[in-house]
């Protein structure tokens, strides 16, 4: 009997501690609850990618990037929200930066920001057909918090929203979950699984 191939889905945000990390753990639970035949068929991971447009914008303010930027724990708000859904994130989980190997290996990459998609397509034109924004996948036509770089304060506290602003972080998580629910059939259909809802 021929072994069925495992598809690889990667969620991408900037620091890989909130939106994409949350999606990495929530999406497999959604698959398990909706369709048992998907068990083991889709590998889900996440990574961070800083688009140059964001780098330039923060440099002009200026806002510094934390050091280290990656290899950090998941944001506590994301971890706590997942725990309430009976999803336990391993203590050793750490954020990571998107690599060219990840892009090559993935069957589908979903970015939080349109600027990430645009730059990734410029860097990896051969991967264009498998890079989408979460807004595209969810067919969302409303406002996204993540699209406005100026919502957090434009100073050295810019990155504090991940850990230090639970109200803002919880809004991002709630919006991410709503978009994942809407995107679910489109994501799986793109990976070759027939899903109607």
N, C-alpha and C positions, 0 to 999 in steps of 0.2 A: 504494500500500500504506500502510495506516494505521500510524503510528509508535506503538510500544508505550510506555506511560507508565512513567516511572521513579518508583519508590516511595522515600520518604525515611525512614530509620530513625535515631533518635538515642539513644545510650546516655548516661545521666546519672549522675554521682557527685557528690561534694562539690567537690573541687578540680580535677577533670578532668586529673589527672596520672597516675593509677594505674589504677583499675578501668575507668572509661569510656574512657580513652585506649587502654588495652590492647584493649578490646573493639572500638573503632573500626577497628583494624588487623587483628585476628585474624578477625573475622566475615567480611569480604570474602574472605579466604583460604579459610575454611571453605566459602563458597559456591562459589568457583572449583574446589575439589577435589571437591565433592559433585555439582554440577550446572552444566554449561557454559551451559545455557540462561539462567541467571541473570546472565550477564556483562552489565554495564551496566544491569541492570534495577532494582537496589537501590542507592541512594546511602546510604552509612553515615557518620555523623559522631558527634561526642560533645560534651558540654558539662558545665559544673559548675553546681550549684544548692545553695545553703545553706538548708536548711529552718529556719524560725524556732525550732523546738523545739531544734535543735542550737545556734543562736545564743544562745538563752536559757540553755541548760545551760552552755555555755562561759563566758558572761558571769558566771554565778553563782560560778564557781570562783576567780578568773577566768583564762581563757586567751585571749590575744590572737590575732588573725588576722594572718598574714604580710602585709606590704605591699610590693609588690602581691600580691594573692591569685591573680589570673589573669594571663594573658599570660606564662606561665612554661613552661620545657621539660618534656617528659615525664619522669617519674621514671626514673632510670637502670636500676632493676631491671626495669621494664616494657619499656624499650627493649632491654635486653640479652636478655630472654626472647624478645621478638619476633625479634631478630636470629638467635637459635638456630633459629628456625623459618623462616629465610630471608625475613623481612619487615624491610625497611629503613625506618625512620621518617625522613622528611626533617628535616635539622638545623633548618630554620626553623619546624617545627611548634611551636605554642604553645597553652597551655590557654586556654579561653574560657568566659565566663559565658553561661548559657542566657538567651535573650531571648524576648520575646513573639512576635517574627517567626518564630523557630525553631519555637516551639510550633505556631503557625498553619500553617507549611509542612510540618511532619512528618506522616507517615502513622502512625507508631508511635513512642512515647517509652517507654524502659525505664529505670526508676530503680533505683539501688542500694539505697536506703532506703525503707521504707514511709512515713516521714514526708515524704519528697519527693513521693511520689505524692499523699498526702493534701493537701498544701499546693498542689500544682500544680492539682489538681482544684478546690480552693477559688478559686484565682486565675483559672483558665480552665475554668469548668464546661462550656463548649461542647466542650472537648477530652477530656472524661471517658472516652469510648469508646476512646480511643487511648493511654491512659496506664496502664502496668502496671509492677509491680516485676519484677526479674529472678527473684525467688523464685516469683512467680506463673507466669511464662513457663516456668521450668524445672521447675515442680511440685515444688519442693524443700521438704521438710518438716523439715530439720535446722537446726542452729544456724548462724548466719552471723556471722563476725567483725565485719562492717560494721554489724551491728545493735547492737553494744555500744559506746557512746560512751566508756566508761570503761576500755577495754583499754589505750590509750596513757596515759601519765602525765598527770594533770590539772594541768599547769603549762605554762610557756612552751615546753617541749619537746614538747608534744602533737603538733604537726605534723611532727616530725622522723622519724616512722615512714616517711613517703613516701620520703625519701632516706637517712636515717641508721639505719634498722633493716631491713637486708636480709632477715633471717629472717622478720620479721612481714610485710613487703611481699611476699615470695615466697609466703607462705601465702595472702595475699589474691589474688595473681595465679593461683595454682593452683586455688583455689576458684572464681574468676571463670571460668577456662577450663572447668572441669568443668560449671558451670552453663550456660555458653554452648552446650556440646555437647548438654546435655539440652534446652535451650530452642530449639535450632535449628529443628526442624520446626514448633513452635508459633509462632515468630516469623514464619517464611515463610508458613505457612498464614494467619496473621492479615493478612499483606500481600497475600493473594490467590493465592499460589502453592501448588499441591498438592504437599505433601511428606509422605512416610510415615515417614521415619527420618533 
